[in-house]
Structure formats: structure tokens, C-alpha cells
Amino acid sequence: MTQVLTVRPARPDDAPFAIPLIQETIGHIGLVLTGAASDAEAEGVMLEFFKLPGNRLSFQNVWIAQNSAEALGLLLGYAGADSGALDEPFREHLRGRNLTGDFLSEGLPGEWYLDTLAVTEAARGHGVGARLLREAATQALANGLERVGLLVERGNRAARLYEREGFSVEGKRTLGSHVYDHMIRPAQNTAQ
């Protein structure tokens, strides 16, 4: 991995790369959002949402890390205050399937919410995740927010990366039956 790593805004045609990686990372949350019974079914629903503006999984909320040859990872995030509005299209989708749409929105006001950070297996351990976390800080500042927040499931080894990059646990949140640490860091972070 000696090639230059760049980060660019996603495009609708990034869906075949992005959606399987997102579902692999968010797992049961993807099933809750889509009302799907399997990862494959969830990915099918997400593929359609990815191409549309104004929802949590829209290409408009995704940045792709790549080298000159291939996409290596992605960052999905948005202003936490927008979480409810960005989740509403999923709630409507669930109600249209006669399912309850009362899931908790994850982002909080005052933070740029890092919804999903995902790196391909081959690119892990090569600085892609750290570069995407720096992009999250850039996006927070561009949106006038002073901190980046995320949820990480207890025991997830990604928490070590977050800690190295200046995140600390502020509290815990329960989504469904899963407990997550709510981690934050200032957007103007000096950790490298």
C-alpha cells in the first residue's frame, strides 16, 4: 500500500462497492433499518436508498478512500442534528411494509455523527481508517461542528483505532439489544 491515498465524495455509481461494505459493518442495524430478514435482502433495499438524496445511507453522506487502482474504504456521516430527518425515509419504508418504524436515531445534536467507517479486508492496517477519521474531522468543521461522535459496540477492536485517533468514551447507548460506547473527539484533534 505505497500508493497515494485520496478521499473523495461518493457518487451514486459507488453503490456496488459501498453497500456490501456498509452492511458487513453495521450488521443488525441494517436489518432494523430495512426490515430485512437477511444481509442480502438488506443490501437490496440499501442499494436503492444509496442512490437517493435525503436519507441516512445516501451517497451524499459517503466519502470513499481510494488509491489509484481501487476503492479501499468508506466513511458515512452527517450532522447529528439531522439524524431524525435522515432516518425518516427508512421509517416510511418500514411502515409501508407494515413494520414499526420506531427505532432510535443515532446521531446527537452538536456533533458530526460518524455513522459507519469501513475498510476492505485487504486494506486494513494500512492507515485507511485513520485517514477516513481525519476526513470526518474535516467534515465536522465544514459543517460548523466542533466534535465528531460515533457509536462502537462493546468489544469491537475498532475502538483501539478510535482511541489512538483521539476519541474517548463519553457514555453508553443501547440500540435494540446491543450496547454501544458513545465516543467523541474534538474536530480540531491533534492525535495522529
C-alpha positions as CSV (number, residue, x, y, z in Angstrom):
1,M,0.0,0.0,0.0
2,T,2.6,2.5,-1.1
3,Q,0.3,4.4,-3.4
4,V,-1.2,7.8,-2.6
5,L,-4.5,7.6,-0.7
6,T,-7.2,10.1,-1.6
7,V,-10.7,10.6,-0.2
8,R,-13.5,11.8,-2.5
9,P,-17.3,12.3,-2.2
10,A,-19.2,9.2,-3.2
11,R,-21.3,9.0,-6.4
12,P,-24.5,7.0,-7.0
13,D,-22.4,4.5,-9.0
14,D,-20.3,3.7,-5.9
15,A,-23.3,1.7,-4.6
16,P,-21.9,-1.8,-5.6
17,F,-18.7,-1.1,-3.6
18,A,-20.3,0.8,-0.7
19,I,-23.4,-1.1,0.2
20,P,-21.9,-4.6,0.9
21,L,-19.2,-3.0,3.0
22,I,-21.7,-0.9,4.9
23,Q,-23.9,-3.9,5.6
24,E,-21.0,-6.0,6.6
25,T,-20.0,-3.3,9.2
26,I,-23.4,-2.4,10.6
27,G,-25.0,-5.9,10.5
28,H,-28.1,-6.0,12.7
29,I,-28.6,-2.2,12.4
30,G,-29.0,-2.7,8.6
31,L,-31.7,-5.3,9.2
32,V,-33.5,-3.0,11.5
33,L,-33.4,0.0,9.1
34,T,-34.6,-2.0,6.2
35,G,-36.9,-4.6,7.8
36,A,-35.0,-7.3,6.0
37,A,-34.5,-10.8,7.2
38,S,-31.1,-11.3,5.7
39,D,-28.0,-9.3,4.8
40,A,-28.7,-9.9,1.1
41,E,-32.2,-8.5,1.4
42,A,-30.9,-5.5,3.4
43,E,-28.3,-4.8,0.8
44,G,-31.0,-4.8,-1.9
45,V,-33.0,-2.2,-0.1
46,M,-29.9,-0.1,0.7
47,L,-28.8,-0.1,-2.9
48,E,-31.9,1.9,-3.8
49,F,-31.6,4.3,-0.8
50,F,-27.9,4.9,-1.6
51,K,-28.8,6.4,-5.0
52,L,-31.3,8.8,-3.5
53,P,-30.7,12.1,-1.7
54,G,-32.0,13.0,1.7
55,N,-31.6,9.8,3.7
56,R,-29.0,8.3,6.1
57,L,-27.4,6.0,3.6
58,S,-27.4,8.4,0.6
59,F,-24.3,8.7,-1.5
60,Q,-24.4,12.4,-0.4
61,N,-23.3,11.3,3.1
62,V,-20.4,9.0,2.0
63,W,-16.7,9.6,1.3
64,I,-14.6,6.9,-0.5
65,A,-10.9,6.3,0.3
66,Q,-9.0,5.0,-2.7
67,N,-5.6,4.6,-4.3
68,S,-5.1,5.0,-8.0
69,A,-6.2,1.4,-8.6
70,E,-9.2,0.7,-6.3
71,A,-11.6,1.8,-3.6
72,L,-10.3,0.8,-0.1
73,G,-12.8,2.1,2.4
74,L,-15.6,4.5,3.2
75,L,-16.9,6.9,5.7
76,L,-20.6,7.5,6.2
77,G,-21.5,10.5,8.3
78,Y,-23.7,13.6,8.8
79,A,-24.6,16.3,11.3
80,G,-26.1,14.5,14.3
81,A,-29.0,17.1,14.4
82,D,-30.1,15.8,11.0
83,S,-30.4,12.1,12.2
84,G,-34.1,12.1,12.6
85,A,-34.8,13.6,9.2
86,L,-32.3,11.3,7.5
87,D,-33.9,8.3,9.2
88,E,-37.5,9.3,8.2
89,P,-37.3,7.7,4.7
90,F,-36.4,4.4,6.4
91,R,-39.3,4.8,8.9
92,E,-41.6,5.3,5.9
93,H,-40.2,2.2,4.2
94,L,-40.8,0.2,7.3
95,R,-44.4,1.5,7.8
96,G,-45.0,0.6,4.1
97,R,-44.1,-3.0,4.9
98,N,-46.5,-2.9,8.0
99,L,-43.5,-2.9,10.3
100,T,-42.9,-0.5,13.2
101,G,-40.6,2.4,12.3
102,D,-39.8,3.4,15.8
103,F,-36.0,2.9,16.0
104,L,-33.7,5.3,17.8
105,S,-31.8,7.8,15.6
106,E,-28.1,7.5,16.4
107,G,-26.6,11.0,15.9
108,L,-26.8,13.7,18.5
109,P,-27.1,17.4,18.0
110,G,-23.8,19.3,18.3
111,E,-21.7,16.5,16.7
112,W,-20.9,15.3,13.3
113,Y,-22.0,11.7,13.6
114,L,-19.7,9.1,12.1
115,D,-22.3,6.5,11.2
116,T,-20.1,4.0,9.5
117,L,-16.3,3.6,9.0
118,A,-15.5,0.5,6.8
119,V,-12.2,-0.6,5.2
120,T,-11.8,-3.6,2.9
121,E,-10.1,-6.6,4.5
122,A,-7.1,-6.2,2.2
123,A,-6.6,-2.6,3.2
124,R,-6.9,-2.9,6.9
125,G,-3.8,-2.0,8.9
126,H,-2.5,0.4,6.2
127,G,-3.8,3.7,7.6
128,V,-7.0,3.9,5.6
129,G,-9.2,4.0,8.7
130,A,-7.1,6.7,10.3
131,R,-7.3,8.8,7.0
132,L,-11.0,8.4,7.0
133,L,-11.3,9.6,10.6
134,R,-9.3,12.7,9.7
135,E,-11.9,13.3,6.9
136,A,-14.6,13.0,9.5
137,A,-13.0,15.9,11.4
138,T,-12.7,17.9,8.2
139,Q,-16.5,17.3,7.5
140,A,-17.4,18.3,11.1
141,L,-15.5,21.6,10.8
142,A,-17.0,22.2,7.3
143,N,-20.4,21.8,8.9
144,G,-19.6,24.2,11.8
145,L,-19.4,21.4,14.4
146,E,-16.7,21.2,17.0
147,R,-16.8,17.4,17.7
148,V,-17.1,14.1,16.0
149,G,-19.2,11.4,17.6
150,L,-19.6,7.7,16.9
151,L,-21.0,4.5,18.5
152,V,-18.9,1.4,18.8
153,E,-20.2,-1.9,20.1
154,R,-18.6,-3.1,23.2
155,G,-15.7,-5.4,22.5
156,N,-15.2,-4.1,18.9
157,R,-11.5,-3.9,18.2
158,A,-12.0,-0.8,16.1
159,A,-12.3,1.1,19.5
160,R,-8.4,0.9,19.7
161,L,-8.1,2.9,16.4
162,Y,-10.7,5.4,17.7
163,E,-8.7,5.9,20.9
164,R,-5.4,6.3,19.0
165,E,-7.1,9.0,16.9
166,G,-8.2,11.0,20.0
167,F,-11.7,9.6,20.7
168,S,-12.8,8.9,24.3
169,V,-15.9,7.3,25.7
170,E,-18.5,9.8,26.8
171,G,-21.3,7.4,27.7
172,K,-23.2,4.4,26.5
173,R,-26.3,3.9,24.4
174,T,-28.5,0.9,23.8
175,L,-29.9,0.3,20.4
176,G,-32.1,-2.8,20.2
177,S,-30.4,-5.3,22.5
178,H,-26.9,-4.1,21.7
179,V,-24.9,-1.8,24.0
180,Y,-22.6,0.7,22.4
181,D,-20.0,3.1,23.7
182,H,-20.6,6.7,22.6
183,M,-17.2,8.1,21.7
184,I,-16.3,11.6,20.9
185,R,-13.3,13.7,19.9
186,P,-12.8,17.4,19.1
187,A,-12.9,18.1,15.4
188,Q,-9.7,20.0,15.9
189,N,-7.8,16.9,17.0
190,T,-4.1,16.7,17.2
191,A,-3.8,12.8,17.6
192,Q,-2.1,11.1,14.7
